[in-house]
Every structure is written in structure tokens, then in C-alpha cells.
Amino acid sequence: MIRDEQTLAALASMHGVHQTMTAQCKRQAIEGMAATFSGKQAPEATISPVDVVKLHAKTGQMLVERDFSRDASVRLGLLRGGKRLT
């Protein structure tokens, strides 16, 4: 991929992804190699404890909403045991 032995379209087709994603991966790989061989330490992404708490709260909220929707669908007869009726 890096050496352009195949086209982006061929690589995308081979791996079942969009060409844009293939191009982004190639760009990130090249940038990553440059950073690796330059000897410079890449800054680590940091996340604040406040953001972690917010993400945990949002995840909990989404789980409650998912369970509520699933249970309501079962009661309405749209799902049986968590599986959609056909």
C-alpha cells in the first residue's frame, strides 16, 4: 500500500472499505513512520477525568434507553426474546 504496488481502488475493494478510508490509512501510516524515525516523541492524547465521567454517564444513559426500547418492543409484540419478528 505504501509503495503504490496497487491502486487505492484495488486495496479498498480487497479489504471491503471505501477508497477514502484507504487513503486516510496510508496518510496516517506515512505520518506515523516519519514520527517513528525522527526520534521525536508524539504527544499522547489526554482525556480529563471530567470527560471520563461524562462519557460513563452518557454510556449508562444509552444503555437504559436501549433496554427500555427493547422491553417496550417486546411488550408491543415487535420483538420476541430480543429478536425481531418477521
N, CA, C and O atoms as a DFTB+ gen file, in Angstrom:
344 C
 N C O
     1  1       0.828      -1.192       0.000
     2  2       0.000       0.000       0.000
     3  2       0.869       1.250       0.000
     4  3       0.619       2.174      -0.774
     5  1       1.856       1.291       0.831
     6  2       2.695       2.484       0.931
     7  2       3.495       2.679      -0.348
     8  3       3.704       3.811      -0.784
     9  1       3.942       1.583      -0.953
    10  2       4.785       1.677      -2.147
    11  2       3.986       1.784      -3.435
    12  3       4.572       1.725      -4.516
    13  1       2.692       1.937      -3.362
    14  2       1.830       2.088      -4.531
    15  2       1.918       0.904      -5.497
    16  3       1.884       1.087      -6.714
    17  1       2.032      -0.313      -4.946
    18  2       2.031      -1.501      -5.791
    19  2       0.635      -1.770      -6.340
    20  3       0.484      -2.383      -7.397
    21  1      -0.383      -1.309      -5.618
    22  2      -1.769      -1.447      -6.058
    23  2      -2.450      -0.101      -5.922
    24  3      -2.035       0.745      -5.130
    25  1      -3.503       0.089      -6.704
    26  2      -4.242       1.347      -6.618
    27  2      -5.059       1.374      -5.333
    28  3      -5.344       0.337      -4.735
    29  1      -5.429       2.582      -4.925
    30  2      -6.280       2.715      -3.746
    31  2      -7.610       2.001      -3.966
    32  3      -8.162       1.408      -3.039
    33  1      -8.124       2.059      -5.196
    34  2      -9.393       1.393      -5.505
    35  2      -9.268      -0.120      -5.327
    36  3     -10.170      -0.763      -4.789
    37  1      -8.146      -0.685      -5.781
    38  2      -7.944      -2.129      -5.652
    39  2      -7.812      -2.523      -4.183
    40  3      -8.377      -3.530      -3.754
    41  1      -7.072      -1.735      -3.419
    42  2      -6.918      -2.028      -1.995
    43  2      -8.246      -1.903      -1.254
    44  3      -8.570      -2.730      -0.402
    45  1      -9.005      -0.870      -1.584
    46  2     -10.296      -0.667      -0.943
    47  2     -11.225      -1.839      -1.235
    48  3     -11.922      -2.326      -0.345
    49  1     -11.229      -2.282      -2.471
    50  2     -12.067      -3.412      -2.863
    51  2     -11.623      -4.691      -2.156
    52  3     -12.454      -5.475      -1.696
    53  1     -10.319      -4.894      -2.074
    54  2      -9.766      -6.103      -1.458
    55  2     -10.139      -6.193       0.017
    56  3     -10.407      -7.281       0.528
    57  1     -10.157      -5.059       0.697
    58  2     -10.420      -5.058       2.137
    59  2     -11.849      -4.661       2.489
    60  3     -12.209      -4.619       3.666
    61  1     -12.658      -4.373       1.486
    62  2     -14.065      -4.063       1.724
    63  2     -14.299      -2.742       2.420
    64  3     -15.218      -2.616       3.230
    65  1     -13.464      -1.743       2.108
    66  2     -13.628      -0.420       2.693
    67  2     -13.684       0.610       1.575
    68  3     -13.402       0.298       0.418
    69  1     -14.049       1.833       1.923
    70  2     -14.134       2.912       0.936
    71  2     -12.728       3.413       0.612
    72  3     -11.829       3.339       1.450
    73  1     -12.542       3.920      -0.598
    74  2     -11.238       4.429      -1.020
    75  2     -10.737       5.547      -0.111
    76  3      -9.536       5.663       0.133
    77  1     -11.651       6.362       0.385
    78  2     -11.264       7.456       1.276
    79  2     -10.601       6.919       2.532
    80  3      -9.604       7.469       3.002
    81  1     -11.157       5.844       3.075
    82  2     -10.586       5.254       4.276
    83  2      -9.194       4.688       3.987
    84  3      -8.287       4.816       4.808
    85  1      -9.032       4.071       2.833
    86  2      -7.728       3.535       2.437
    87  2      -6.706       4.658       2.328
    88  3      -5.573       4.516       2.788
    89  1      -7.105       5.778       1.720
    90  2      -6.199       6.917       1.572
    91  2      -5.828       7.496       2.936
    92  3      -4.676       7.872       3.155
    93  1      -6.795       7.572       3.856
    94  2      -6.522       8.094       5.195
    95  2      -5.554       7.184       5.943
    96  3      -4.648       7.663       6.625
    97  1      -5.745       5.878       5.817
    98  2      -4.854       4.930       6.486
    99  2      -3.433       5.070       5.955
   100  3      -2.466       5.039       6.717
   101  1      -3.320       5.223       4.655
   102  2      -2.000       5.388       4.042
   103  2      -1.326       6.660       4.561
   104  3      -0.148       6.645       4.916
   105  1      -2.079       7.753       4.601
   106  2      -1.536       9.021       5.084
   107  2      -1.092       8.900       6.534
   108  3      -0.014       9.371       6.897
   109  1      -1.923       8.269       7.367
   110  2      -1.577       8.102       8.783
   111  2      -0.346       7.215       8.951
   112  3       0.488       7.468       9.820
   113  1      -0.231       6.184       8.127
   114  2       0.929       5.297       8.213
   115  2       2.207       6.045       7.862
   116  3       3.223       5.899       8.541
   117  1       2.157       6.840       6.810
   118  2       3.335       7.603       6.408
   119  2       3.710       8.617       7.488
   120  3       4.886       8.762       7.823
   121  1       2.720       9.315       8.030
   122  2       2.993      10.281       9.096
   123  2       3.540       9.583      10.337
   124  3       4.428      10.108      11.010
   125  1       3.016       8.415      10.633
   126  2       3.480       7.660      11.795
   127  2       4.914       7.192      11.628
   128  3       5.695       7.206      12.580
   129  1       5.264       6.771      10.400
   130  2       6.642       6.350      10.153
   131  2       7.597       7.522      10.295
   132  3       8.687       7.376      10.849
   133  1       7.197       8.675       9.802
   134  2       8.047       9.858       9.902
   135  2       8.307      10.189      11.368
   136  3       9.432      10.525      11.737
   137  1       7.286      10.097      12.194
   138  2       7.445      10.386      13.619
   139  2       8.304       9.324      14.295
   140  3       9.094       9.638      15.185
   141  1       8.155       8.076      13.882
   142  2       8.921       6.987      14.482
   143  2      10.406       7.154      14.229
   144  3      11.217       6.976      15.138
   145  1      10.769       7.496      12.997
   146  2      12.173       7.578      12.644
   147  2      12.796       8.944      12.927
   148  3      14.011       9.104      12.809
   149  1      11.987       9.919      13.294
   150  2      12.547      11.229      13.608
   151  2      13.098      11.280      15.026
   152  3      13.879      12.170      15.363
   153  1      12.691      10.321      15.856
   154  2      13.152      10.289      17.230
   155  2      12.341      11.183      18.150
   156  3      12.582      11.208      19.357
   157  1      11.395      11.908      17.605
   158  2      10.564      12.785      18.421
   159  2       9.430      11.972      19.037
   160  3       8.855      11.088      18.402
   161  1       9.134      12.288      20.259
   162  2       8.036      11.629      20.957
   163  2       6.728      12.306      20.579
   164  3       6.580      13.516      20.753
   165  1       5.796      11.547      20.074
   166  2       4.486      12.102      19.737
   167  2       3.723      12.386      21.020
   168  3       3.750      11.579      21.949
   169  1       3.044      13.522      21.083
   170  2       2.270      13.814      22.296
   171  2       1.109      12.838      22.429
   172  3       0.390      12.562      21.469
   173  1       0.948      12.324      23.642
   174  2      -0.151      11.404      23.891
   175  2      -1.440      12.173      24.077
   176  3      -1.477      13.229      24.710
   177  1      -2.475      11.626      23.520
   178  2      -3.788      12.237      23.704
   179  2      -4.201      12.045      25.160
   180  3      -4.100      10.949      25.711
   181  1      -4.657      13.109      25.756
   182  2      -5.083      13.016      27.149
   183  2      -6.569      13.307      27.239
   184  3      -7.126      14.081      26.460
   185  1      -7.177      12.677      28.191
   186  2      -8.593      12.907      28.429
   187  2      -8.738      13.235      29.911
   188  3      -8.167      12.567      30.773
   189  1      -9.495      14.250      30.177
   190  2      -9.632      14.697      31.561
   191  2     -10.576      13.777      32.327
   192  3     -11.453      13.151      31.731
   193  1     -10.402      13.693      33.634
   194  2     -11.311      12.886      34.457
   195  2     -12.766      13.333      34.321
   196  3     -13.680      12.513      34.411
   197  1     -12.980      14.623      34.105
   198  2     -14.347      15.137      33.935
   199  2     -14.960      14.542      32.668
   200  3     -16.129      14.159      32.661
   201  1     -14.158      14.464      31.584
   202  2     -14.657      13.880      30.338
   203  2     -14.969      12.398      30.516
   204  3     -15.946      11.899      29.958
   205  1     -14.155      11.701      31.281
   206  2     -14.404      10.279      31.533
   207  2     -15.733      10.101      32.261
   208  3     -16.518       9.218      31.919
   209  1     -15.979      10.929      33.252
   210  2     -17.241      10.854      33.999
   211  2     -18.421      11.125      33.063
   212  3     -19.436      10.431      33.123
   213  1     -18.286      12.131      32.203
   214  2     -19.360      12.444      31.248
   215  2     -19.608      11.286      30.293
   216  3     -20.756      10.955      29.997
   217  1     -18.536      10.673      29.815
   218  2     -18.690       9.536      28.895
   219  2     -19.346       8.349      29.585
   220  3     -20.188       7.677      28.989
   221  1     -18.974       8.082      30.830
   222  2     -19.604       6.986      31.573
   223  2     -21.088       7.263      31.781
   224  3     -21.914       6.359      31.653
   225  1     -21.424       8.499      32.099
   226  2     -22.826       8.862      32.302
   227  2     -23.608       8.690      31.005
   228  3     -24.719       8.159      31.014
   229  1     -23.032       9.134      29.894
   230  2     -23.716       9.018      28.600
   231  2     -23.898       7.556      28.220
   232  3     -24.948       7.172      27.705
   233  1     -22.878       6.738      28.471
   234  2     -22.980       5.310      28.176
   235  2     -24.096       4.676      29.000
   236  3     -24.885       3.888      28.479
   237  1     -24.161       5.017      30.277
   238  2     -25.230       4.494      31.133
   239  2     -26.596       4.907      30.644
   240  3     -27.529       4.105      30.629
   241  1     -26.717       6.174      30.241
   242  2     -27.995       6.681      29.727
   243  2     -28.404       5.914      28.475
   244  3     -29.564       5.531      28.324
   245  1     -27.453       5.695      27.585
   246  2     -27.767       4.998      26.337
   247  2     -28.154       3.544      26.592
   248  3     -29.018       3.009      25.897
   249  1     -27.529       2.896      27.578
   250  2     -27.897       1.527      27.917
   251  2     -29.310       1.458      28.466
   252  3     -30.069       0.550      28.127
   253  1     -29.669       2.417      29.317
   254  2     -31.032       2.459      29.862
   255  2     -32.037       2.660      28.734
   256  3     -33.070       1.993      28.696
   257  1     -31.738       3.578      27.813
   258  2     -32.644       3.840      26.692
   259  2     -32.768       2.619      25.786
   260  3     -33.861       2.302      25.317
   261  1     -31.649       1.931      25.537
   262  2     -31.688       0.727      24.708
   263  2     -32.555      -0.343      25.350
   264  3     -33.395      -0.952      24.687
   265  1     -32.347      -0.571      26.656
   266  2     -33.120      -1.590      27.356
   267  2     -34.605      -1.235      27.392
   268  3     -35.458      -2.107      27.225
   269  1     -34.915       0.045      27.611
   270  2     -36.306       0.486      27.628
   271  2     -36.956       0.231      26.265
   272  3     -38.071      -0.285      26.185
   273  1     -36.246       0.600      25.197
   274  2     -36.789       0.410      23.845
   275  2     -36.989      -1.066      23.530
   276  3     -37.998      -1.452      22.940
   277  1     -36.026      -1.886      23.926
   278  2     -36.145      -3.323      23.676
   279  2     -37.337      -3.900      24.436
   280  3     -38.136      -4.650      23.875
   281  1     -37.450      -3.546      25.714
   282  2     -38.557      -4.066      26.522
   283  2     -39.913      -3.595      25.986
   284  3     -40.869      -4.369      25.947
   285  1     -39.992      -2.342      25.579
   286  2     -41.237      -1.827      25.013
   287  2     -41.581      -2.558      23.718
   288  3     -42.748      -2.855      23.465
   289  1     -40.578      -2.846      22.903
   290  2     -40.816      -3.559      21.652
   291  2     -41.308      -4.973      21.906
   292  3     -42.159      -5.479      21.175
   293  1     -40.774      -5.613      22.940
   294  2     -41.235      -6.957      23.295
   295  2     -42.688      -6.900      23.757
   296  3     -43.504      -7.730      23.359
   297  1     -43.012      -5.897      24.616
   298  2     -44.393      -5.770      25.102
   299  2     -45.369      -5.474      23.963
   300  3     -46.516      -5.920      23.997
   301  1     -44.921      -4.732      22.968
   302  2     -45.789      -4.412      21.831
   303  2     -45.865      -5.537      20.809
   304  3     -46.633      -5.459      19.850
   305  1     -45.078      -6.569      21.010
   306  2     -45.102      -7.695      20.094
   307  2     -44.235      -7.501      18.867
   308  3     -44.343      -8.268      17.910
   309  1     -43.382      -6.498      18.874
   310  2     -42.492      -6.269      17.731
   311  2     -41.249      -7.135      17.802
   312  3     -40.624      -7.431      16.784
   313  1     -40.894      -7.542      19.024
   314  2     -39.739      -8.405      19.235
   315  2     -40.168      -9.578      20.104
   316  3     -41.084      -9.464      20.918
   317  1     -39.502     -10.691      19.921
   318  2     -39.746     -11.837      20.784
   319  2     -38.393     -12.293      21.327
   320  3     -37.556     -12.778      20.566
   321  1     -38.174     -12.146      22.600
   322  2     -36.922     -12.549      23.215
   323  2     -35.727     -11.769      22.696
   324  3     -34.618     -12.298      22.629
   325  1     -35.946     -10.520      22.331
   326  2     -34.852      -9.686      21.849
   327  2     -34.588      -9.820      20.362
   328  3     -33.693      -9.163      19.830
   329  1     -35.369     -10.676      19.671
   330  2     -35.186     -10.846      18.230
   331  2     -36.411     -10.336      17.488
   332  3     -37.549     -10.552      17.903
   333  1     -36.149      -9.662      16.392
   334  2     -37.226      -9.069      15.600
   335  2     -38.093     -10.149      14.962
   336  3     -37.592     -11.144      14.437
   337  1     -39.386      -9.931      15.019
   338  2     -40.313     -10.847      14.371
   339  2     -40.395     -10.513      12.891
   340  3     -40.386      -9.343      12.508
   341  1     -40.476     -11.551      12.058
   342  2     -40.570     -11.290      10.614
   343  2     -41.946     -11.520      10.100
   344  3     -42.196     -11.346       8.907
